[in-house]
Amino acid sequence: MGKLAIDRGLWYLAEYENEEFVLNRKPKEFSPIEVYLKKQARFKHLKEKEIKFISANRDKRREKILKKWKV
């Protein structure tokens, strides 16, 4: 599940070295998050609109991280 979350941009694999974050895994494109969400019963209530909202927030968060962290 951890690899699925990272490959979909819902979690980041990084280290903190020399007072900065360094991304260890940097997928060029994210896989669809539906696969990750549908494998877990706790997310089965989510509608398409909510999944799109999660995807949009993921993309905004990635932009911020790429600006601040060492890649």
TORKOL-4160 file (C-alpha; in steps of 0.2 Angstrom, whole numbers, padded with zeros to 4 digits, m for minus):
71
<pt num="1" X="0000" Y="0000" Z="0000"/>
<pt num="2" X="0015" Y="0012" Z="0003"/>
<pt num="3" X="0021" Y="0010" Z="m0014"/>
<pt num="4" X="0004" Y="0013" Z="m0021"/>
<pt num="5" X="0003" Y="0029" Z="m0011"/>
<pt num="6" X="0020" Y="0035" Z="m0016"/>
<pt num="7" X="0017" Y="0031" Z="m0035"/>
<pt num="8" X="0000" Y="0041" Z="m0034"/>
<pt num="9" X="0008" Y="0056" Z="m0025"/>
<pt num="10" X="m0002" Y="0054" Z="m0009"/>
<pt num="11" X="0014" Y="0051" Z="0001"/>
<pt num="12" X="0032" Y="0056" Z="m0002"/>
<pt num="13" X="0047" Y="0046" Z="0001"/>
<pt num="14" X="0061" Y="0058" Z="0007"/>
<pt num="15" X="0075" Y="0060" Z="0019"/>
<pt num="16" X="0081" Y="0075" Z="0029"/>
<pt num="17" X="0099" Y="0078" Z="0026"/>
<pt num="18" X="0110" Y="0093" Z="0029"/>
<pt num="19" X="0095" Y="0103" Z="0035"/>
<pt num="20" X="0085" Y="0100" Z="0019"/>
<pt num="21" X="0072" Y="0087" Z="0013"/>
<pt num="22" X="0078" Y="0076" Z="m0002"/>
<pt num="23" X="0065" Y="0066" Z="m0012"/>
<pt num="24" X="0071" Y="0048" Z="m0014"/>
<pt num="25" X="0057" Y="0043" Z="m0026"/>
<pt num="26" X="0051" Y="0056" Z="m0040"/>
<pt num="27" X="0038" Y="0049" Z="m0052"/>
<pt num="28" X="0037" Y="0059" Z="m0067"/>
<pt num="29" X="0018" Y="0056" Z="m0068"/>
<pt num="30" X="0007" Y="0050" Z="m0055"/>
<pt num="31" X="m0004" Y="0034" Z="m0057"/>
<pt num="32" X="m0022" Y="0036" Z="m0055"/>
<pt num="33" X="m0027" Y="0038" Z="m0037"/>
<pt num="34" X="m0043" Y="0028" Z="m0039"/>
<pt num="35" X="m0033" Y="0011" Z="m0038"/>
<pt num="36" X="m0026" Y="0016" Z="m0021"/>
<pt num="37" X="m0042" Y="0022" Z="m0014"/>
<pt num="38" X="m0053" Y="0008" Z="m0020"/>
<pt num="39" X="m0042" Y="m0005" Z="m0012"/>
<pt num="40" X="m0046" Y="0002" Z="0005"/>
<pt num="41" X="m0064" Y="0000" Z="0012"/>
<pt num="42" X="m0062" Y="0016" Z="0022"/>
<pt num="43" X="m0062" Y="0026" Z="0005"/>
<pt num="44" X="m0077" Y="0017" Z="m0003"/>
<pt num="45" X="m0089" Y="0032" Z="0001"/>
<pt num="46" X="m0079" Y="0044" Z="m0010"/>
<pt num="47" X="m0088" Y="0051" Z="m0026"/>
<pt num="48" X="m0079" Y="0055" Z="m0042"/>
<pt num="49" X="m0080" Y="0074" Z="m0037"/>
<pt num="50" X="m0071" Y="0071" Z="m0021"/>
<pt num="51" X="m0058" Y="0060" Z="m0030"/>
<pt num="52" X="m0054" Y="0074" Z="m0042"/>
<pt num="53" X="m0053" Y="0086" Z="m0027"/>
<pt num="54" X="m0040" Y="0075" Z="m0019"/>
<pt num="55" X="m0030" Y="0074" Z="m0036"/>
<pt num="56" X="m0030" Y="0093" Z="m0038"/>
<pt num="57" X="m0024" Y="0095" Z="m0020"/>
<pt num="58" X="m0011" Y="0082" Z="m0023"/>
<pt num="59" X="m0004" Y="0092" Z="m0038"/>
<pt num="60" X="m0004" Y="0108" Z="m0029"/>
<pt num="61" X="0006" Y="0100" Z="m0014"/>
<pt num="62" X="0018" Y="0093" Z="m0027"/>
<pt num="63" X="0022" Y="0110" Z="m0034"/>
<pt num="64" X="0026" Y="0117" Z="m0017"/>
<pt num="65" X="0037" Y="0102" Z="m0013"/>
<pt num="66" X="0047" Y="0103" Z="m0029"/>
<pt num="67" X="0050" Y="0121" Z="m0026"/>
<pt num="68" X="0056" Y="0119" Z="m0007"/>
<pt num="69" X="0064" Y="0102" Z="m0007"/>
<pt num="70" X="0080" Y="0096" Z="m0016"/>
<pt num="71" X="0075" Y="0084" Z="m0030"/>
